[in-house]
Amino acid sequence: MEFANAPFARHSVPFSDFGRAFRDIVDAISLIDEFTSGMDFDGFREDPRTIAAVERKLLVISEAAIRLGQEGALRCPGPPWGEIRGIGNWLRHQYDAVELPVVWKTLRDDLPPLKAAVLRALAVPSEASPSTPSNPRRPWT
């Protein structure tokens, strides 16, 4: 089976689709909230499915932040965008040593203000957003 032709395949998101990247962040945080609703740290630590689902959505958040690049900070100042981009590398490269208390602290302490900030950025009309290129470059040029 070719993954590119698989029914679940999604075409690459253009890096200029900042609204999509912000919505992906909000959607991922909302799903993490659903996955962990009513759970305490001990319940989280003992549930490998929830851990895997949360880690996957943290990877989505990280990738969306990478796609935003510097536009993340311009359109949504405040969140630590460098750290948000970096959590994906941490999860991928330290997969065998991920510290669950750090993940739990991230989803409890860091994701709610990130979601609030991104929702504020999404509420701003795109024409008012800074550095919207009038003639966007194609990725292959």
HELIX and SHEET records of a PDB file:
HELIX    1   1 PHE A    3  ASN A    5  5                                   3    
HELIX    2   2 PHE A   18  THR A   36  1                                  19    
HELIX    3   3 PHE A   41  ARG A   45  1                                   5    
HELIX    4   4 PRO A   48  LEU A   68  1                                  21    
HELIX    5   5 GLU A   71  ARG A   75  1                                   5    
HELIX    6   6 TRP A   81  HIS A   93  1                                  13    
HELIX    7   7 TYR A   95  ALA A   97  5                                   3    
HELIX    8   8 LEU A  100  LYS A  105  1                                   6    
HELIX    9   9 THR A  106  ASP A  110  3                                   5    
HELIX   10  10 LEU A  111  ALA A  123  1                                  13    
HELIX   11  11 SER A  126  ALA A  128  5                                   3    
END                                                                             
